[in-house]
Amino acid sequence: MRMHRRAVGALVVSLSLALPAAGLAFCGFFVSGADAGLYNDASQVVLMRQGTRTIMTMSNTYRGPAKDFAMVVPVPVVLQEEQVKTLPHDVFDKIDQLSAPRLVEYWEQDPCYVPRPTRKYAMARGGAPMDDMVMESAGAPDLGVTVEAEFTVGEYQIVILSAEEANGLDTWLRRNGYSIPAGAPKALAPYIAEGMKFFVAKVDIEKVQRDADGRAILSPLRFDFEAKQLRLPVRLGLLNASGKQDLIVYVLSPESRYEVANYRNVFIPSNLEVEDAVRKQFGAFYTALFDETLAKAGGGAVVTEYAWQTTSCDPCPVPPLQPADMLSLGGDVLGLGGAGGKIPQARPRPGRRPMQPFFGNFSSWVLTRLHTRYDKATLSEDLVFVPAKPVRGGRGHAGKSQEPPGGVEDSPVNNFQGRYIIRHYWAGEVTCDNPRYGIWGGPPGGGQKVKAAGDLGTVKRAPVALKSAVRSSLPQLGLPGKPAPVRKGETAR
């Protein structure tokens, strides 16, 4: 069986069963974002972390025979029914589009235009029965496997297992109708040695919807646990890997962005000016840039694509995360948002416009988007995440020349994104003696559009000549860049 698009193959072992997944400052034009739909074999996981409490949410899409299927995830503790829930299908779409690398477009304004004086305003900062599973009696003493808990959540039938040795767990799963990938005992052994439990989620395929391509769109599955270390168990997923897979991890933290502790960290080159032709092939362009960045890092690296405060963005393809989004992804478990994990509603004042939603303890939270592409040769350990200092980049702040292409710098707050720019240089009449070039804004006719790219799931990796597509000079990737056009009254640069 093959996992497609938002598959869990990179994170867990998928098992076939023998029994019957607005920034106020932006003044340009947002063209598109390279959301995770771009990747045909990509896993997505949200990790919300506060102290030692972790809430993990996985997005799953499955294409296969009209039978049930299941997945196995190592977890540090025995999970109870109240710790597991399903989320709406669109919860990943928003966090994906919000943090996706974006393509923006600017027009150079009339160099002879003299704006009228304007007042300046301060800007704020922004359940099916489980008897169809042929379960052995709890304990299975001959194999050293214990059924610690079992319950149903949505379309998932959950079993929590513990095991004394890998061959016993492998045999138990096979006896209960699971088709185990070759090499499973070797992959399971390290987790058993650490005392990990195994979260087995069987899916009743009759309970889920299918898309036009025949994929079963499974509800995102969320569970929470206590753990001293923030770790993602990717080693098991290598059992199903027939080739390279993309893994996108979103980390939500109340204070800091995150990076990996046991692999090299790199930032996606940002603030790059690109040719107008990139608008028609942004997906192919971005995957080429990502692959080249990973190759220059030597493989086995993890790329930071986004690190930003959750309550703002610039530009915003979708609105920033709202309190309801944060509660859905785990804020309710952490006791944030008021009594019972609900959002306090501000009472509107007579004659005043409605007040903004109450963000409470969510106002300082940071969203980090980490992305890697790996196979059995490049990833041999689980990913371990640690807090990292705040950075900024891809802002294009204070004009074109103030932020170097690819630059990342320390910052009081996190404001980093993958941002790529199409510039339309002034080509109209110049009617003054001292034209002022380099003032950028929206389309000449006015207006501003913000939209996310669609149908990127059909885009395949294709050769893109980065030297031709990128106008900015970027020595770290061997891109020489191209000079800006010479306008009237200028000398060649």
Secondary structure by P-SEA (a helix, b strand, c coil): cccccccccccbbbbbbccccccccccbbbccccccccccbbbbbbbbbcccbbbbbbbbbbbccccccbbbbbbccccccccccccccaaaaaaaaaaccbbbbbbbccccccccbbbbbbbcccccccccccccccccccccccccccccccccbbbbbbbccaaaaaaaaaaacccccccccccaaaaaaabbbbbbbbbccccccccccccccccbbbbbbbbccccccccccccccccbbbbbbbbbbccbbbbbccbbbbcccccccccccccccaaaaaaaaaaaaaaaacccbbbbccccccccccccccccccaaaaaaaccccccccccccbbbbbbbccccccccccccccccbbbbbbbbbbccccccccbbbbbbccccccccccccccccccbbbbccbbbbbbbbbbbbcccccccccccccccccccccbbbbbbbbcccccccccccccccccccccccccccccccccccccccc
